[in-house]
Amino acid sequence: MGLRLRFILAISTLLALVLAGNAYVFVIETARSLRAEIEARAVAFGTLAVEPLATAYDAYAASGRPSWGRSPAACTRSPPKWPRCGSTT
């Protein structure tokens, strides 16, 4: 094998390793930001969806029809104690 061919193989290998490293870092960072964005959207949706349901349930309970238990409005006063996405506890 000539010197020129060895040099080309060495540079190609080095370039491939650098590109693979960049791809790995990009995938890891994208996954973290995507997880945070999904969690933020889920919390926002939950916050927006619970209040109208609780109000409708309270209106139904106030109408004199049978109730199914405690008021959802009481549940909205304190934040839920759900584990974070990806947590081990």
SULRABEL-V946045 format. One record per residue. N is the residue number from 0. RES is the residue in three letters. PSI is psi as a letter, one per 20 degrees, with the letter a starting at -180 (NA if undefined). BURIAL is I if it has 16 or more other C-alpha atoms within 10 Angstrom, else O. D_CENTER is the distance of its C-alpha to the mean C-alpha in Angstrom with 2 decimals. Layout:
BEGIN
{{N/RES/PSI/BURIAL/D_CENTER} {N/RES/PSI/BURIAL/D_CENTER}}
END
This chain:
BEGIN
{{0/MET/p/O/52.05} {1/GLY/r/O/52.77} {2/LEU/h/O/51.33} {3/ARG/g/O/49.78} {4/LEU/g/O/47.89} {5/ARG/g/O/46.63} {6/PHE/g/O/45.43} {7/ILE/g/O/43.57} {8/LEU/g/O/41.91} {9/ALA/g/O/40.95} {10/ILE/g/O/39.45} {11/SER/g/O/37.59} {12/THR/g/O/36.16} {13/LEU/g/O/35.14} {14/LEU/g/O/33.47} {15/ALA/g/O/31.59} {16/LEU/g/O/30.34} {17/VAL/g/O/29.20} {18/LEU/h/O/27.36} {19/ALA/g/O/25.69} {20/GLY/g/O/24.63} {21/ASN/g/O/23.20} {22/ALA/g/O/21.23} {23/TYR/g/O/19.83} {24/VAL/g/O/18.79} {25/PHE/g/O/17.29} {26/VAL/g/O/15.15} {27/ILE/g/O/13.94} {28/GLU/h/O/13.20} {29/THR/g/O/11.51} {30/ALA/g/O/9.13} {31/ARG/g/O/8.37} {32/SER/h/O/8.14} {33/LEU/g/O/6.09} {34/ARG/g/O/3.25} {35/ALA/h/O/4.58} {36/GLU/g/O/5.34} {37/ILE/g/O/3.22} {38/GLU/g/O/3.44} {39/ALA/g/O/6.69} {40/ARG/h/O/7.69} {41/ALA/g/O/7.50} {42/VAL/g/O/9.51} {43/ALA/g/O/11.71} {44/PHE/g/O/12.45} {45/GLY/g/O/13.31} {46/THR/g/O/15.48} {47/LEU/h/O/17.21} {48/ALA/h/O/17.82} {49/VAL/g/O/19.25} {50/GLU/g/O/22.08} {51/PRO/h/O/23.91} {52/LEU/g/O/23.77} {53/ALA/g/I/25.12} {54/THR/g/O/27.80} {55/ALA/h/O/28.88} {56/TYR/g/I/29.11} {57/ASP/h/I/31.16} {58/ALA/h/O/33.39} {59/TYR/g/O/33.94} {60/ALA/h/I/34.78} {61/ALA/i/O/37.13} {62/SER/i/O/38.92} {63/GLY/i/O/40.63} {64/ARG/r/O/39.15} {65/PRO/q/O/38.00} {66/SER/q/O/34.87} {67/TRP/j/O/32.31} {68/GLY/b/O/31.61} {69/ARG/q/O/30.11} {70/SER/p/O/28.95} {71/PRO/h/I/25.27} {72/ALA/h/I/26.07} {73/ALA/h/O/26.58} {74/CYS/h/O/23.08} {75/THR/i/O/21.64} {76/ARG/h/O/23.65} {77/SER/q/O/21.58} {78/PRO/q/O/17.80} {79/PRO/q/O/16.45} {80/LYS/m/O/16.32} {81/TRP/q/O/13.25} {82/PRO/q/O/12.03} {83/ARG/q/O/8.86} {84/CYS/p/O/6.50} {85/GLY/i/O/8.83} {86/SER/q/O/11.66} {87/THR/i/O/15.06} {88/THR/NA/O/16.68}}
END
